[in-house]
Amino acid sequence: MKKYFPKSFLLLSSLLMVCSFTVSSQTLGCNFKPGTIQLKLSGQSIGANIVSYVVLVDGGNIIRYKSVVNSGTIETVNVGSYKAVAITWDNTQTSLPTLDVGKNLNEIEHCLKSTAVDISICDCNTTANSITVPSSVGLSPQYLLTDGLGVIQQVQTGTTFSGLSNGIYNHYVLCNTNPSVIIGTKITTLPSTDFCRIVPLSYVVCVAECAPVICVPMVIAKIR
C-alpha cells in the first residue's frame, strides 16, 4: 500500500489567524466565552480518507479539548489560556495516530500539525451594557474597543463606551493620533508605536437578555 501524506500543512485561518501575528507587539486579549467555540479550518488536503481535527493544549502541551472530526467546532471549553493546533492525516496510511484528550501533543505521530495559535477563553466580568475604562496619560489619547477577533468596534476620545451587547471586548489606547483607525478593521494593522496601552484590558459583557420587569409570565386560557 502506498503511503500518503497530505500535500500541505493544515492551516488555521479566519478566527485563528486573527489571533496569531508577529508583526506587532500588541496582543488580542480574550477571544471567546466558555462553551462551544468555532474555529475555521482551511488549506488542508480534503478527501474521503482525510481526517482533520483542532485540539486545544494547555501550558504543558497536554491536549485538553478535541474538535468534532473535520470541523473547527470544540464543545464545552472552560475558561483558560490554550494553544490551538490543527492536525490532519490520511486514514489509509500504514500507521494511524491516536488523538486522545489527556495525551501530550508531542506524542502524536504519523500526522501533520499546524503552527500553534494562542486562544484565550474568558468568563463574564460585567452585566452592564456600558463600561468605563481607565484614563490614559498622553497627548490626545484615543480609546479603542475590539471584539474577540481583534476587529475594531468603537473609537473615541472618552473613556465610557455605551450601547454594548453581549460579547467580548478588548480595550486599547492610542497615543499617536492615527487618522487611519477605521471601525471594522483589525487592530493588528496598526503599528505598535501608536499604542500607549499595548496590553489590552478585556471586558466580557453578559447582559440579561430580558429584564425581570419586562419578562412577565404569559397567560394561557382555553378558547371557548
C-alpha positions in Angstrom: 0.0 0.0 0.0 1.4 3.4 -1.0 1.8 5.7 2.0 0.1 9.0 1.5 0.7 12.3 3.3 -1.3 15.5 2.7 0.5 17.9 0.3 0.2 20.9 2.6 0.2 21.5 6.3 -3.1 22.3 7.8 -3.6 26.0 8.3 -5.8 27.8 10.8 -7.4 30.9 9.2 -10.2 33.3 9.9 -10.8 33.2 13.6 -7.4 31.6 14.4 -5.2 33.6 12.1 -6.6 36.8 13.7 -5.2 35.6 17.0 -1.7 34.9 15.7 0.5 37.7 14.4 4.2 38.6 14.9 4.5 41.9 13.1 3.4 44.0 16.1 3.7 43.5 19.8 0.0 44.1 20.8 -1.9 41.1 21.9 -5.6 40.3 21.4 -6.7 39.6 25.0 -9.8 37.5 25.3 -11.2 35.6 22.3 -14.2 33.5 23.3 -16.6 32.9 26.2 -16.7 29.4 27.8 -18.8 26.8 26.0 -18.8 25.9 22.3 -16.2 27.8 20.2 -15.9 27.7 16.5 -12.6 27.9 14.6 -12.1 27.5 10.9 -10.0 25.0 9.0 -8.5 25.9 5.6 -5.6 24.8 3.5 -5.7 21.1 4.4 -6.0 18.3 2.0 -9.6 17.2 1.5 -10.8 13.7 0.6 -12.9 10.8 1.8 -9.9 9.4 3.7 -8.6 12.6 5.1 -9.2 13.2 8.8 -8.7 16.6 10.4 -9.1 17.9 14.0 -8.3 21.0 16.0 -7.1 20.4 19.5 -6.5 22.8 22.4 -3.5 22.2 24.6 -2.5 23.6 27.9 0.8 25.1 29.0 2.2 21.6 29.5 1.3 20.7 25.9 -1.4 18.3 27.1 -4.5 18.0 24.9 -7.5 19.3 26.8 -10.1 19.5 24.1 -10.6 18.0 20.6 -12.9 19.3 17.9 -15.5 17.4 16.0 -13.9 15.5 13.2 -13.2 17.6 10.1 -14.6 20.6 11.9 -13.4 23.5 14.0 -16.2 23.1 16.5 -15.0 22.5 20.0 -17.6 22.0 22.7 -17.7 22.7 26.5 -14.4 24.7 26.6 -13.7 26.1 30.1 -12.0 29.4 31.0 -8.3 29.4 30.4 -5.4 30.0 28.1 -4.7 27.4 25.4 -2.8 26.9 22.2 -4.9 25.7 19.2 -3.2 23.2 16.8 -4.8 21.6 13.7 -3.9 18.0 13.0 -4.5 16.0 9.8 -3.7 12.6 8.4 -4.8 10.0 5.8 -6.8 7.1 7.2 -5.4 4.8 4.6 -1.8 5.2 5.7 0.0 2.3 7.4 0.4 3.9 10.9 -2.5 5.9 12.3 -2.2 8.5 15.1 -4.1 8.1 18.4 -5.5 11.5 19.2 -6.9 11.4 22.8 -7.7 14.1 25.3 -5.1 14.0 28.1 -2.3 12.9 25.8 0.9 15.0 25.2 0.8 16.7 21.8 4.4 15.7 21.2 3.4 12.1 21.4 1.0 12.4 18.4 2.9 11.0 15.4 2.1 10.0 11.8 0.3 13.2 11.0 0.9 16.8 10.1 0.4 19.7 12.6 -0.1 23.4 12.1 1.6 26.2 13.9 0.2 26.7 17.4 -2.1 29.7 17.9 -2.9 31.3 21.3 -6.5 31.2 22.3 -7.9 32.8 25.5 -11.3 31.8 27.0 -12.7 34.4 29.5 -15.9 34.4 31.6 -18.4 37.2 32.2 -17.0 40.1 34.2 -19.7 42.7 33.7 -23.5 42.7 33.4 -23.8 46.3 32.3 -24.1 47.4 28.7 -21.6 50.2 29.2 -18.0 50.2 30.5 -15.7 52.9 31.7 -12.0 52.2 31.1 -9.1 53.8 32.9 -8.0 57.2 31.6 -4.5 57.4 30.0 -1.8 60.0 30.2 -0.7 61.2 26.8 -1.3 63.6 24.0 -4.9 63.3 22.8 -5.3 59.6 23.6 -7.8 57.6 21.6 -9.7 54.7 23.3 -10.4 51.6 21.2 -12.6 48.6 21.7 -12.2 45.5 19.6 -14.1 42.2 19.6 -12.5 38.9 20.4 -11.1 38.6 16.9 -9.3 41.9 17.0 -11.8 43.8 14.8 -12.2 47.4 15.9 -15.7 48.1 17.2 -15.5 51.7 18.7 -13.0 54.5 18.7 -13.5 57.6 20.8 -11.7 60.2 23.0 -13.8 59.5 26.1 -13.4 56.6 28.5 -17.0 55.4 28.6 -18.3 53.0 26.0 -22.1 52.6 25.8 -24.6 50.5 24.0 -22.6 47.3 24.2 -24.3 44.0 23.5 -23.3 40.6 24.9 -19.8 39.8 23.8 -16.1 40.1 24.3 -14.4 43.5 24.1 -10.7 44.2 24.3 -9.6 47.8 25.2 -6.5 49.6 23.8 -5.2 53.2 23.9 -3.6 55.0 21.1 -1.4 58.0 22.0 -0.3 58.8 18.5 -3.3 60.1 16.7 -3.8 57.9 13.7 -6.4 59.1 11.1 -6.4 55.6 9.5 -8.2 54.0 12.5 -11.4 52.7 11.0 -14.1 50.8 12.7 -14.3 47.3 11.2 -10.6 47.0 10.5 -8.3 44.8 12.5 -6.2 46.1 15.4 -3.2 44.2 14.0 -3.0 46.7 11.1 -1.9 49.4 13.5 1.8 49.9 14.2 2.8 49.1 17.8 4.5 52.5 18.1 1.0 54.1 18.0 0.0 52.4 21.3 0.4 53.8 24.8 -1.5 50.8 26.2 -0.3 47.8 24.3 -1.7 45.0 26.5 -5.5 45.1 26.3 -7.9 45.2 29.2 -10.6 42.6 28.5 -14.3 43.0 29.2 -16.8 40.1 28.8 -20.3 41.6 28.7 -23.1 39.4 29.7 -26.3 41.5 29.8 -29.5 39.8 30.8 -31.5 39.0 27.7 -34.7 40.0 29.3 -35.2 42.3 32.3 -37.5 40.9 35.1 -39.8 43.9 34.9 -40.4 43.2 31.2 -40.5 39.4 31.2 -43.8 38.5 32.9 -45.3 35.1 32.7 -47.7 34.5 29.8 -51.2 33.5 30.5 -52.8 30.6 28.7 -56.5 30.2 28.6 -58.9 27.9 26.8 -60.6 29.3 23.7 -64.4 28.9 24.1 
